[in-house]
Amino acid sequence: MCTPLVHEILQICAGTGAPAEGKACHAHIIRAGLVADTLTSNMLINMCCKCGLLDCAGKVFDEMPERSLVSWYTMIGSLSRNGEEQEAL
């Protein structure tokens, strides 16, 4: 499980649209083996989508062992906002 600091960094990257920093945080999470929880995965998806990293978001989504409504809504909304309506369906 990730620490609140990691979650805060993901939120900052999402809010500022900082893809390089977001990718670095994502890499740290993977190296530390912390991706498994749903909350962290949802935050990663949100950060990736807000930074325009839809492929990254899709990969995190596909690798989630359990998805919540937040996971689905974030992916569907992000795909449709980025002109990927068919994929969103």
N, C-alpha and C positions, 0 to 999 in steps of 0.2 A: 504494500500500500504506500502511496506517495505521501509526502509531508505537505502540510499547508503551504510551505514556501514554494514547492514545485507547482502547486495549483495556482498560487498567486502569480508566478512567473508566466505560466501558460495564459492566464487572464490578461496580463499586461501585453504579451505578444499578440494576442487576439485583438485587444483594444487598440493597439498602435499599428497593427498590420506589419509586424516585424518578422518576415519569414526566416531570415538567417538565424536569428535568436531562437525562434520557435523550433527550427530544425535541430539546433544545438541542444535545446532542452529535451526534445523528443529522443535524441541520441543518448542523452544521459539517462533518461528513464529506461530505455531499452537495455543499456549496459548494466544498469542496476537491477534489471528484472522486475520492474514495477508496473508494467503495462496491464497486468491481469485484471485489476478492478475496474468496474463499469464506470465509476465517476471519473477516474483519470482518463480512460479511453474516450469518454464523452467530451472531456475538456480538450483532449488532443484533436478530436474531430472538429470541434468548434474552432480551435486555433488554426488548424490547417485550412479550413474553409474560409475563415476571415482573412487569411494571408494569401488566398488564391491557390493553395496547394491541394486541389481537388483529388489528384492521384494519391497523395499521401493520406488524405482523409478517407478515401475509399479503401485503402490498404488497412488502415487501423480498424475501420468498420468491418471489413471482411474477416479480420483476425480476432474479433471480439468473441469470447466464448459465450457471452450472454449480452443481448442488446435490450435496451430499455426504450420507452417511447421517445425519450430525449434523443437517443441515438438515431432513431428513424426520422424524427422530425428535422433534426439538424441536417442530416444527409439530403433528405428530399428537398428541403427549403434551399439549401446551398446549391444543389444541382439545378433547380429551376431558376434561381436568381442568376446563375452563370450560363444560361442558354442551353442547358442540358435537360430540357423538358422530357424527352423520350426516356433518358436514363432515370430521371426522377420517377417516372411512372413504373 
